[in-house]
Amino acid sequence: MTTQNTLYRTLDAQGVRTYVASLPAIADRLGGSVDNWTVREVSDGNLNMVFLAEGPLGGVCVKQALPHVRVDPSWKMPLDRTFFEAAYLREVFPHVPDLTTECLHFDPIQFILIVKSLSSHTVLRNALMAGPVNPQIATRIGEFVARSTFATSLLAAPFESVMDRRICFARNQTLTRITVDLVLTDPYHDHPRNHWAEPELTPVVQAIRADTGVLARIDTLRLRFLSCPQALLHGDLHTGSIMTTDDDTRVIDGEFATYGPIGFDTGLFVGNLILSLFSTRDAAAQSQQTRMIKLFWASFTEQFLALWATENTSKDQAARYYPATQTIQSEKEKNLFIENIFQDMIGYCGAEIIRRIIGYAHVADFSALPDTPTQAARKKAALLFAKDCLDQTHLFRNCDDFLSHLAHYQS
């Protein structure tokens, strides 16, 4: 898996048509003749080329890694990120087949990943910007995180199989470096990748960078991200990585997959819901996002604890933690485990909000606000709330406590 690959060629729309036609099993999914297929580029993220190929019977999504960041050709990248996305799907799809997509094909020479097309779905970020959504989408994402992380953790299998997976995903170092830098390092000091246009934000940024408690918390979160391999993470679980309809939701783009603390995935999702909340002044929309956060956390904890009680039937006693026969103390330890995830979630939520406002990769959510002064005011409020998430003088005991504090910033 290296950029020194003389057989690699970047595909265009015609190249995708030819490539798909060369794969009988994939071509059969489209049906009809090659001439009747439509192929269109839908690349949206920073890293890869993405095409939808559709025929009379169905469609597929064709994703190819580039040897550089798509939006910045000077930022060179290895090609192997689609390998890790394919590996992630192969690991988690058996546990969440109704909430993600199956890896239909992976090409280790061209670094092409093919999955089912989701052309009938909408990116959740866009759906939230457009108006009301079904709040049960958050329930489904809670189920996704619970089922995918539990199944890949030490709570579900002997450590040997978990360590084999760790060995694989420990090689995803380039994208892990991006996460460590862009989410957990760069925003907290001067760096050329940081940027914001609103001068009203500068004093808040300076206050964040001058707060020793915040900086210590960020150091702890970065250390936990790198040294606490609780489960296989999606690694980039924001509202742009979720495709949805009212009654079907699918998580995509698992190329940042790595082993880490479960609270990282939960924190990124909640952080992006909060960004959506701050990007509107509509009380009904804010209430919806608040409800989605509550539904997400309730769904995650319920599903995770239910799996813990029923799924680990291993005969290896070393693979069983806090069995039900030790009722009182077992429940106490399980609740402490969930509480630690919650506290991690709050921290990573704050880091995600900060980096999406002042770091390298901003979100489109705030563009829905009517004018620049309103955008600046809402971004400032979001940054102040995020600072509270990292300031350990603000200790949130539970989700209701967290949402109550959030309400102070919503006016």
C-alpha positions as CSV (number, residue, x, y, z in Angstrom):
1,M,0.0,0.0,0.0
2,T,2.2,2.8,-1.3
3,T,1.9,5.7,-3.7
4,Q,4.8,4.1,-5.6
5,N,2.4,2.1,-7.8
6,T,3.0,2.3,-11.5
7,L,-0.3,0.5,-12.3
8,Y,-2.4,3.1,-10.5
9,R,-4.5,5.4,-12.7
10,T,-7.0,8.1,-11.5
11,L,-10.4,7.4,-13.1
12,D,-12.7,9.9,-14.7
13,A,-16.4,9.2,-15.4
14,Q,-15.6,7.2,-18.6
15,G,-13.0,5.3,-16.8
16,V,-15.5,4.4,-14.1
17,R,-17.9,3.1,-16.7
18,T,-15.2,0.9,-18.2
19,Y,-14.0,-0.3,-14.8
20,V,-17.5,-1.3,-13.6
21,A,-18.2,-3.1,-16.9
22,S,-15.1,-5.2,-16.3
23,L,-16.6,-6.6,-13.0
24,P,-19.4,-9.0,-13.9
25,A,-20.9,-9.1,-10.4
26,I,-21.0,-5.4,-10.1
27,A,-22.2,-4.9,-13.7
28,D,-25.1,-7.3,-13.0
29,R,-26.2,-5.0,-10.2
30,L,-26.7,-2.2,-12.7
31,G,-28.3,-4.3,-15.4
32,G,-28.9,-3.3,-19.0
33,S,-26.1,-2.4,-21.4
34,V,-23.1,-0.2,-20.6
35,D,-24.4,2.4,-22.9
36,N,-27.5,2.8,-20.8
37,W,-25.6,3.5,-17.6
38,T,-25.3,7.0,-16.2
39,V,-22.1,7.9,-14.3
40,R,-21.7,11.2,-12.4
41,E,-19.1,12.5,-10.1
42,V,-20.4,13.4,-6.6
43,S,-17.1,14.1,-4.8
44,D,-17.8,16.3,-1.8
45,G,-15.2,15.6,0.9
46,N,-11.6,16.7,1.1
47,L,-9.9,13.4,0.2
48,N,-11.3,11.2,-2.5
49,M,-13.0,11.0,-5.9
50,V,-16.6,9.6,-5.7
51,F,-18.8,8.6,-8.6
52,L,-22.3,7.1,-8.8
53,A,-22.9,4.6,-11.5
54,E,-26.5,3.7,-12.2
55,G,-28.4,1.4,-14.5
56,P,-31.9,-0.1,-15.0
57,L,-31.6,-2.5,-12.0
58,G,-29.7,-0.4,-9.5
59,G,-26.6,1.6,-8.8
60,V,-23.2,1.6,-7.0
61,C,-20.9,4.1,-5.5
62,V,-17.3,4.0,-6.7
63,K,-14.8,5.7,-4.5
64,Q,-11.1,6.1,-5.4
65,A,-8.3,7.4,-3.2
66,L,-6.1,10.1,-4.8
67,P,-2.4,10.5,-4.1
68,H,-3.1,13.9,-2.6
69,V,-5.9,15.7,-0.8
70,R,-8.6,16.3,-3.4
71,V,-9.0,20.0,-2.5
72,D,-5.2,20.6,-2.1
73,P,-3.0,18.7,-4.6
74,S,0.1,20.0,-2.8
75,W,-0.9,18.0,0.3
76,K,0.4,14.5,-0.7
77,M,-1.3,11.4,0.7
78,P,-0.7,7.7,0.5
79,L,-3.4,5.7,-1.3
80,D,-4.3,3.2,1.3
81,R,-7.2,5.0,2.9
82,T,-9.8,3.1,0.9
83,F,-8.1,-0.1,2.1
84,F,-8.9,0.8,5.7
85,E,-12.4,1.9,4.7
86,A,-13.0,-1.5,3.1
87,A,-11.5,-3.3,6.1
88,Y,-13.7,-1.3,8.4
89,L,-16.9,-2.2,6.5
90,R,-15.9,-5.9,6.5
91,E,-15.5,-5.8,10.3
92,V,-18.7,-3.9,11.2
93,F,-21.2,-4.7,8.4
94,P,-22.1,-8.1,9.9
95,H,-23.1,-6.3,13.1
96,V,-24.9,-3.3,11.6
97,P,-26.1,-4.4,8.1
98,D,-29.1,-2.2,8.4
99,L,-27.1,0.9,9.3
100,T,-24.1,1.0,6.9
101,T,-23.2,-0.3,3.4
102,E,-21.5,-3.6,2.4
103,C,-18.1,-3.6,0.8
104,L,-19.0,-5.1,-2.7
105,H,-15.5,-4.7,-4.2
106,F,-12.1,-3.4,-3.2
107,D,-9.2,-3.1,-5.7
108,P,-5.8,-2.9,-3.9
109,I,-4.0,-1.7,-7.1
110,Q,-6.3,1.2,-8.1
111,F,-7.5,1.7,-4.5
112,I,-11.1,1.6,-5.5
113,L,-13.9,0.8,-3.1
114,I,-17.4,-0.1,-4.4
115,V,-20.5,0.0,-2.3
116,K,-24.3,0.2,-3.0
117,S,-25.5,3.6,-4.2
118,L,-27.5,5.6,-1.7
119,S,-28.7,8.1,-4.3
120,S,-32.2,8.1,-2.8
121,H,-30.8,9.3,0.6
122,T,-29.7,12.8,1.7
123,V,-26.6,13.8,3.6
124,L,-27.8,14.3,7.2
125,R,-26.0,17.7,7.4
126,N,-27.9,18.9,4.3
127,A,-31.2,17.5,5.7
128,L,-30.7,19.3,9.0
129,M,-30.0,22.6,7.1
130,A,-33.1,22.2,5.0
131,G,-35.6,21.8,7.8
132,P,-37.1,19.2,10.2
133,V,-35.9,15.6,10.1
134,N,-37.1,12.5,11.8
135,P,-35.4,12.6,15.3
136,Q,-35.3,8.8,15.3
137,I,-32.3,9.2,13.0
138,A,-30.3,9.9,16.1
139,T,-31.7,6.7,17.7
140,R,-30.3,4.7,14.7
141,I,-26.9,6.3,15.0
142,G,-26.9,5.4,18.7
143,E,-27.6,1.8,17.7
144,F,-24.8,2.0,15.1
145,V,-22.2,3.2,17.5
146,A,-23.3,0.7,20.3
147,R,-23.3,-2.3,18.0
148,S,-20.2,-1.6,16.0
149,T,-18.0,-0.6,19.0
150,F,-19.3,-3.4,21.3
151,A,-18.7,-6.1,18.6
152,T,-15.1,-5.0,18.1
153,S,-14.2,-4.6,21.7
154,L,-12.8,-6.9,24.4
155,L,-16.3,-7.2,25.8
156,A,-17.4,-9.3,22.8
157,A,-14.4,-11.5,21.9
158,P,-11.1,-13.0,23.2
159,F,-8.3,-10.5,23.2
160,E,-6.4,-12.4,20.5
161,S,-9.0,-11.6,17.8
162,V,-9.3,-8.0,19.0
163,M,-5.5,-7.6,18.9
164,D,-5.4,-8.9,15.3
165,R,-7.8,-6.1,14.3
166,R,-5.7,-3.6,16.2
167,I,-2.7,-4.6,14.3
168,C,-4.5,-4.0,11.0
169,F,-5.9,-0.6,11.9
170,A,-2.8,0.6,13.7
171,R,-1.3,1.0,10.2
172,N,-3.9,3.7,9.4
173,Q,-1.4,6.2,10.6
174,T,-1.8,8.9,8.0
175,L,-5.4,9.6,8.7
176,T,-4.9,9.1,12.4
177,R,-2.2,11.8,12.2
178,I,-4.8,14.1,10.5
179,T,-7.2,13.5,13.3
180,V,-4.6,14.2,16.0
181,D,-3.4,17.3,14.3
182,L,-6.7,18.9,13.0
183,V,-9.0,17.9,15.8
184,L,-6.8,17.7,18.9
185,T,-3.7,19.9,18.3
186,D,-3.7,22.6,15.7
187,P,-6.7,24.7,17.0
188,Y,-5.0,25.3,20.3
189,H,-2.0,27.2,19.0
190,D,-1.1,29.3,16.0
191,H,-1.0,27.2,12.8
192,P,-1.4,28.1,9.1
193,R,-4.2,25.6,8.7
194,N,-6.4,27.4,11.3
195,H,-8.7,30.2,10.0
196,W,-11.8,32.2,10.8
197,A,-13.1,35.3,9.1
198,E,-15.0,36.9,12.0
199,P,-12.9,39.2,14.3
200,E,-15.4,38.7,17.1
201,L,-14.1,35.2,17.5
202,T,-10.5,36.1,18.1
203,P,-10.9,37.0,21.8
204,V,-12.6,33.7,22.4
205,V,-9.9,31.8,20.6
206,Q,-7.3,33.6,22.6
207,A,-9.1,32.7,25.8
208,I,-9.3,29.0,24.8
209,R,-5.6,29.0,24.1
210,A,-4.7,30.7,27.3
211,D,-6.8,28.5,29.6
212,T,-4.4,26.0,31.2
213,G,-7.3,23.8,32.3
214,V,-8.6,23.6,28.7
215,L,-5.1,22.8,27.4
216,A,-4.6,20.1,30.0
217,R,-7.9,18.5,29.1
218,I,-7.0,18.5,25.4
219,D,-3.7,16.8,26.2
220,T,-5.7,14.2,28.1
221,L,-8.1,13.7,25.3
222,R,-5.3,13.4,22.7
223,L,-3.5,10.9,24.9
224,R,-6.7,8.8,25.4
225,F,-7.3,8.9,21.7
226,L,-3.9,7.4,21.0
227,S,-3.6,5.0,24.0
228,C,-7.1,3.8,24.9
229,P,-8.0,1.2,22.2
230,Q,-11.5,0.3,23.5
231,A,-13.1,-0.5,20.2
232,L,-12.9,0.0,16.4
233,L,-14.0,3.5,15.7
234,H,-15.5,5.0,12.6
235,G,-13.2,7.9,13.4
236,D,-15.1,10.7,11.5
237,L,-18.7,10.3,12.6
238,H,-20.1,13.7,11.7
239,T,-23.4,14.6,10.0
240,G,-21.7,14.6,6.6
241,S,-20.8,10.9,7.0
242,I,-24.5,9.9,7.4
243,M,-26.9,9.3,4.5
244,T,-30.6,9.2,5.5
245,T,-34.2,9.1,4.6
246,D,-37.0,9.4,7.1
247,D,-37.0,5.6,7.6
248,D,-33.5,4.5,6.6
249,T,-30.1,5.7,7.8
250,R,-26.6,4.6,6.7
251,V,-23.2,5.5,8.0
252,I,-20.6,5.9,5.3
253,D,-16.9,7.1,4.9
254,G,-15.1,4.9,7.4
255,E,-11.6,5.6,6.1
256,F,-10.5,7.2,9.4
257,A,-11.2,3.9,11.2
258,T,-8.9,3.2,14.1
259,Y,-9.0,1.7,17.5
260,G,-9.6,4.3,20.2
261,P,-12.0,5.4,23.0
262,I,-15.7,4.9,22.2
263,G,-16.4,8.4,23.4
264,F,-14.6,9.8,20.4
265,D,-17.3,8.6,17.9
266,T,-20.1,9.6,20.2
267,G,-18.5,13.0,20.8
268,L,-18.0,13.8,17.1
269,F,-21.7,13.0,16.4
270,V,-23.0,15.1,19.3
271,G,-20.6,17.9,18.5
272,N,-22.0,18.1,14.9
273,L,-25.6,18.1,16.2
274,I,-24.7,21.0,18.4
275,L,-23.1,22.8,15.5
276,S,-26.4,22.4,13.7
277,L,-28.3,23.7,16.7
278,F,-26.1,26.8,16.9
279,S,-26.5,27.4,13.2
280,T,-30.2,28.2,13.5
281,R,-32.3,30.7,15.5
282,D,-35.4,28.7,15.1
283,A,-36.7,27.4,18.5
284,A,-38.3,24.4,16.9
285,A,-35.1,23.4,15.1
286,Q,-33.1,23.9,18.3
287,S,-35.6,21.7,20.2
288,Q,-35.2,19.0,17.5
289,Q,-31.4,18.9,17.8
290,T,-31.6,18.8,21.6
291,R,-34.0,15.9,21.4
292,M,-31.8,14.1,18.9
293,I,-28.8,14.4,21.3
294,K,-30.9,12.9,24.1
295,L,-32.3,10.1,21.9
296,F,-28.8,9.3,20.6
297,W,-27.3,8.9,24.1
298,A,-30.2,7.0,25.4
299,S,-30.1,4.6,22.4
300,F,-26.4,4.1,22.7
301,T,-26.4,3.3,26.4
302,E,-29.5,1.0,26.1
303,Q,-28.1,-0.9,23.2
304,F,-24.6,-1.2,24.6
305,L,-25.7,-2.4,28.0
306,A,-28.1,-4.9,26.4
307,L,-25.4,-6.3,24.2
308,W,-23.1,-6.6,27.3
309,A,-25.7,-8.6,29.1
310,T,-26.4,-11.1,26.2
311,E,-23.8,-11.2,23.5
312,N,-20.6,-12.5,25.1
313,T,-21.1,-16.2,25.4
314,S,-17.4,-17.1,25.0
315,K,-16.1,-20.1,27.1
316,D,-12.9,-18.1,27.7
317,Q,-13.4,-16.7,31.2
318,A,-10.7,-14.1,30.4
319,A,-13.1,-12.6,27.8
320,R,-16.0,-12.1,30.2
321,Y,-16.3,-8.9,32.2
322,Y,-18.7,-8.2,35.0
323,P,-21.1,-11.1,34.5
324,A,-24.6,-10.9,35.7
325,T,-24.0,-13.4,38.5
326,Q,-22.1,-10.6,40.3
327,T,-25.1,-8.4,40.1
328,I,-24.5,-5.4,42.4
329,Q,-20.8,-4.8,41.8
330,S,-21.1,-5.8,38.1
331,E,-23.7,-3.2,37.5
332,K,-21.7,-0.6,39.4
333,E,-18.6,-1.3,37.2
334,K,-20.7,-1.3,34.0
335,N,-22.3,2.0,34.9
336,L,-18.8,3.4,35.6
337,F,-17.7,2.2,32.1
338,I,-20.6,4.0,30.5
339,E,-19.9,7.1,32.6
340,N,-16.3,7.2,31.4
341,I,-17.6,7.1,27.8
342,F,-20.0,9.9,28.6
343,Q,-17.2,12.1,30.0
344,D,-15.0,11.3,27.0
345,M,-17.9,12.2,24.7
346,I,-18.3,15.7,26.3
347,G,-14.6,16.4,25.8
348,Y,-14.4,15.2,22.2
349,C,-17.7,17.1,21.5
350,G,-16.0,20.3,22.6
351,A,-12.9,19.6,20.5
352,E,-15.0,18.9,17.4
353,I,-17.0,22.1,17.8
354,I,-13.8,24.2,18.2
355,R,-12.0,22.7,15.2
356,R,-15.1,23.0,12.9
357,I,-15.2,26.8,13.6
358,I,-11.5,27.8,13.8
359,G,-9.6,24.9,12.4
360,Y,-8.9,23.6,8.9
361,A,-12.2,22.0,7.9
362,H,-15.3,24.1,8.7
363,V,-18.9,23.1,8.3
364,A,-21.5,24.5,6.0
365,D,-24.2,24.7,8.7
366,F,-23.7,28.3,9.6
367,S,-24.1,29.4,6.0
368,A,-27.9,29.0,6.5
369,L,-27.9,32.0,8.8
370,P,-29.1,35.2,7.2
371,D,-26.1,37.5,7.7
372,T,-22.5,37.7,8.8
373,P,-23.2,39.3,12.2
374,T,-25.6,36.6,13.1
375,Q,-23.2,33.9,12.0
376,A,-20.4,35.5,14.1
377,A,-22.7,35.7,17.1
378,R,-23.8,32.0,16.8
379,K,-20.2,30.8,16.2
380,K,-19.1,32.7,19.3
381,A,-21.8,31.1,21.4
382,A,-20.8,27.7,20.1
383,L,-17.1,28.3,21.0
384,L,-18.0,29.4,24.5
385,F,-20.1,26.3,25.1
386,A,-17.3,24.1,23.6
387,K,-14.8,25.8,26.0
388,D,-17.1,24.8,28.9
389,C,-17.0,21.2,27.6
390,L,-13.2,21.3,28.0
391,D,-13.1,23.3,31.2
392,Q,-13.1,20.8,34.1
393,T,-14.8,23.3,36.4
394,H,-17.9,22.4,34.4
395,L,-18.6,18.8,35.3
396,F,-21.7,17.4,33.6
397,R,-23.1,14.5,35.6
398,N,-25.5,13.2,32.9
399,C,-27.1,14.0,29.6
400,D,-29.8,16.1,31.2
401,D,-27.2,18.2,33.0
402,F,-25.3,18.6,29.8
403,L,-28.3,19.7,27.8
404,S,-29.4,22.1,30.6
405,H,-26.1,23.9,30.3
406,L,-26.4,24.0,26.5
407,A,-29.7,25.7,26.8
408,H,-28.0,28.7,28.4
409,Y,-26.3,29.4,25.1
410,Q,-29.3,28.8,22.7
411,S,-30.9,32.3,22.8
